[in-house]
Amino acid sequence: MRILELFCGIGGLAAAIDGTGSMVTCAMDHDPAVLATYRHNHPEQQISRIDLSRVTPWQLATGRADLWWLSPPCQPYSVRGNRLDLQDPRSASLLRIMEVLERLPKEKLPPAIALENVPGFFQSQARERLTDILTARGYDLKEQLLCPTTLGVPMRRERYYLAASIQPLRTLQCRQRPQQIRPLSNYLDRRLDDDTPKELLLAKEDLARFAQGMSILDPDDQSAVATCFAASYGKTLMHSGAFLSCRQGARHFTPMEIARLLGLPGDFSFPPGLPLRRQWHQLGNSLSVDAVRSVLSLLPGFLPQ
Ligand SMILES: C[S@@+](CC[C@H](N)C(=O)[O-])C[C@H]1O[C@@H](n2cnc3c(N)ncnc32)[C@H](O)[C@@H]1O
């Protein structure tokens, strides 16, 4: 299967299809920093730096992809972004793609489309418009909120997912029962327990001031579940993600620990020299690879269920 990865970021979708026989025809994003990380991990991959609010039908349709995967900006639909929805200028790129989907001749439409966003997207005008267009163009749709915790991952990251297919979508037989959550310790760098690098540690004053409102987990707690890591992790302490208690007090999760929780492959890495905060930022915008696989399994011809 050939996939056009739109708003590709650091390549969460590319990681999800690794080893499945599917391929990304082109990965598109406007941010050179995330594209550098994408290229670092997928050097052979065709990548395009493009402002998708100006994308042409030709640019989207030319690779004749079987699936367009979209992870558009979520700020227009999130509480933090003030929920301006279609009035938010950051919706322009999704609006443009909707326009193309509305006008493209039927034979040029991709056989399947999938989209990921924050849960607030469910109530948005953007979602209403998109689902209206896809239904009018003959797609079968399934929408769901999915959290990696139901797939056994000890990290919350509930997201809205849409799967759309010209052929009838597959029905869910095996998705029924939530899986048992794996121990958080499976994802941690235990060598850091006694010797935590300074840049990961929380300042004593911050701990004294904010510890009450923060999620600080015991790395040995078998039932610990990390809160969602946001792009602001490393910049703000509250509501940006979880922390770990350690001998020196408390520490941040390392980028690689978060990458593991997101399901990125073991050899995932960042371009040398990328500051820690930028690494956290890029990961905070990425997606749960396990959840993506689960969504892809609904599309005929993609992954086994
Ligand atoms: C939620 S993130 C998606 C992250 C991606 N799924 C990943 O695995 O890293 C949204 C992405 O959309 C990109 N983006 C936002 N506006 C854009 C635009 N107008 N044109 C192209 N890319 C855009 C951002 O740079 C960001 O990488």
The ligand as a Gaussian input file, in Angstrom:
#p B3LYP/6-31G(d) Opt

LIG

0 1
 C        0.154000      17.279000      15.315000
 S        1.633000      17.518000      14.437000
 C        1.711000      15.983000      13.563000
 C        2.861000      15.162000      14.001000
 C        3.097000      13.855000      13.295000
 N        1.950000      13.012000      13.213000
 C        4.248000      13.111000      13.976000
 O        4.201000      11.883000      14.055000
 O        5.189000      13.764000      14.422000
 C        1.137000      18.637000      13.190000
 C        2.177000      18.897000      12.121000
 O        1.598000      19.733000      11.124000
 C        2.596000      20.589000      10.643000
 N        1.903000      21.739000      10.008000
 C        1.138000      22.651000      10.632000
 N        0.645000      23.526000       9.723000
 C        1.109000      23.150000       8.514000
 C        0.969000      23.651000       7.196000
 N        0.243000      24.749000       6.926000
 N        1.586000      23.013000       6.185000
 C        2.343000      21.917000       6.423000
 N        2.518000      21.393000       7.646000
 C        1.910000      21.989000       8.679000
 C        3.427000      20.938000      11.865000
 O        4.729000      21.350000      11.499000
 C        3.415000      19.607000      12.636000
 O        4.554000      18.830000      12.328000

